[in-house]
Amino acid sequence: MKIYTKVKDLQKDLMAYSKFGKSIGFVPTMGYLHEGHQKLLNEARKENDIVVLSIFVNPLQFGPNEDLDTYPRDFARDEQVAKVSGVDYIFYPSVEEMYPKTPCVKVFVTGKSDVLCGSKRPGHFDGVVTVVTKLFHIVQPTRAYFGLKDAQQAAIIDSLVADFNFPIEIVKVDIVRESDGLAKSSRNVYLTEEERQEAPLIYKGLKQLKESVAKGQMNPFDLKQALCTFYETNLHGQIDYVEILSYPDLKPISTLIGQTALVAVAYKYSKARLIDNVLIQGGKETK
Ligand code: PAF
């Protein structure tokens, strides 16, 4: 496994592989790897000749009062996880390497970003698509892997690839959960002991909603109300949002019948803001 910190060095090496027609699987991350990332790496390993992992905490996607400075980082541990996951190349650039000057050109998201995390974190997805565009140009992957925990991000990346004609297949990988149901996230380390104990209820609420859908409740307004009531009654943090939208268009819907619907939650604890979701297909969960 090789580690590169310079764009030019990585590009030089990868170009040799592309010339021989080898496929490149790319997993972009911000590090502090967990089993969710490992699943992305495993999928990439299965489907490609070469696996490239990037680790870069991208300042452009953090707002002024967000956790850029405290975002968990542990490169030594990430290196071990990458090794056991069969990664060939880690790209681990500095901020100066990725943004030597204040960018003169950025990418802006014009759809799918006025809802969910996009409406709560202004500019976040512009920062995401700008860095992903740079990373796609640097790595030139055959396939790139994104987790469905960030379902809105995955939908926006689909549009980025379609709108800018990147010849890249986007592979979306299911959420990985702790044994008690909590979605794996680098930010789970921010939870206090009490918060960690009750946080699995976020997914419990989503599962109950799924059960209501299975029993025939197809009205998004009523489903959302019931989920909010469950959270308000059982959790001690704060709902940031609970939304039911079409997927991947992320538009409001008046019924779940015949739709792929995303039920998405963002929930705030003292230091952690957790997100989770389920996708429901025409009244049934897709996974
Ligand atoms: O999902 C993430 O970890 C980040 O948003 C990404 C895609 C690596 C871009 O910085």
Residues whose N, C-alpha, C, O or C-beta is under 5 A from the ligand:
A	BS01	PAF	P28 T29 M30 F56 N58 V128 V131
